[in-house]
């Protein structure tokens, strides 16, 4: 869980500097990544936060086999990212999914690396990272860590979040 505080904080700082919207809700014309949502290029959502993240090393979980990029430029790609991005995250809904371990399973796979999950679909993690455990970064900057064999109990969250979360999976 070493990188989670830095990633959540980076999203929140970026948001505070950009009309209280996360990069996925801001047009590329204004420094965001809205037009990249359907591109399958998850790394773009992190790339625009290079000033807040400071180093691309933070984008790789120590338990993941992927390698960190040398910089946030042309070397950065989905292969250098351990975390998904919650495309529907919104500060007015603090428990929306903002980020999480990329080995999340469940939901419905849409085109271009987008996974759609709803409150009536259980989610869990493959054994690829953390031996079946997982982390979720929420829109309020907090982190939920779920151990092996546990899944997100949606009924407790249903009232607080949208019925659908779209996740860009690297």
N, C-alpha and C positions, 0 to 999 in steps of 0.2 A: 504494500500500500504506500510505498515510499513516494511515488510521483503524484498521488492523487491531490494532495493539498495544493501543489503548484499548478496543476492543470485547472482545477476549479477556480483558484484565485486568478489565474490568467484570463479565463473566460469572464469573470466578474469585473476585473479591471478594464478589459477591452469593452465590455458592455457599458461601463460607467463613462467611458470616453466616447461612446457612439450612440447617443440618444437612448440609452438604456435598452438596447437591443443586442442580442448575441450576433456574431458574424453571419450566421445562417439566415437571419432576417433582414440583413442590410444588403442593398445592391452593390455589385462590384464597382459601380460608378461612385460609390461613397466609401469604398474600402472594405466592404463585406464580401460575402461568398454566396449570396442568394442564387445567383445564376449557375453555381456549381452544384447545387443540390442533386440534380439528376445526372450528373456527369460520371458518378462512380469514383471521383477523385476526393476521397475523404481527407487526404492530407491538406487540401486547400483550406479547410476550415481551421486547421492548426497553423498553417503557413502565415495567414494574415495576422496571427497573434505573436509573431516572432519577437517583437519588442517585449511583450509580456512574459513569454516563455523563456527567453534568454538563450537557451541551448536546445537543439533538437534531441539531445540525450533524454530529456524529460518525457519524450513521446514513446519511449520504449520501456516496457515493464522489465525489471531485472529477471523475472521468471520466464520471459518470452525469448524465443530463439531468434527473433528478427534483430537486425543491426541498426543502430542509430545512423542517421545521415550526418555528413560532415558539416552541413549548414542548412539554412532554410531556403536556399536557392534551388537551382535545377537538380541538385542531388536528392532532394526530398521527394518521396513517392509513398504510395500506400504500403510498400514493403518495409518502410521505416516507422510504421505506426502500430502500436499495440492496442489502441483504444478506438471505440466507435464514437460517433458524434450524434447526439439526439437532435434531429433536424427540427423538431417541433418545440424545443425547449423555449420557455418564456418565463421571464422574471416574475410575472404576475401569478404564475403557477409554480411555486417553489419546489414542488416534488416531481416536476416533470423530469424525465431522463435527459441529462446533458451529455454525459459521457459514460464509458464503462469498458470493461475488458472485451476485446474483439471476439473472443470465443463464446459469446452468448449464443444460445440455441433456443429454438421455439419460434413462434410467430409465423408470418407468411413472407417468403422471399419475393420481393418485387424486382424489377429490372435494375441493372447497374449497381449492385451491391447494397441495395436498400432493403432492410428488414422491417416489416410492419408488425407491431405487437399491440394487442388490445387487452383490456382488463379481464377478458374471459379466457386468455391464453396463458398457460404457465410458461415461464422462462427459466432457464438454468444455464449451466456452462459446460462445455465439453472438457475433457481432461487435458486438452492441449496446453493450457496455462493454469497454474495453481491447482492442479490435480482435481478439477471439477468444482472449484470455488470461484467466486467472482466478486467484482466490485462495481458499484454503480455510483457515478457522480451525479448529483441532483442540481437542478437549476438554482437552488439557494446556496450552492457551494459545498453542501455537506456530502458525506459519502456513506453508502450502505454497503457493508461487507457481508456476503452470504457464504456460509461454509458449505462444504461438500455435502451433497444430498439435500440441500435446502433450496427452495425456490421462492420467488417473490410472491407474497401473499397479497394479490391484487385487491380483494375486497376491502382491506384496510385503507387502501390508497384511492379507491374508485372515486370517492367524493372529491378528492383533492386534485385529480389530474384528468386530462382529456382521455376520452375512450381509446384514442389511437396515438401511438408514438411511432414515428418513422426514424429508424436508426441507419446512419451511413456506416457500413462496415468496411474497414480497409481490406 
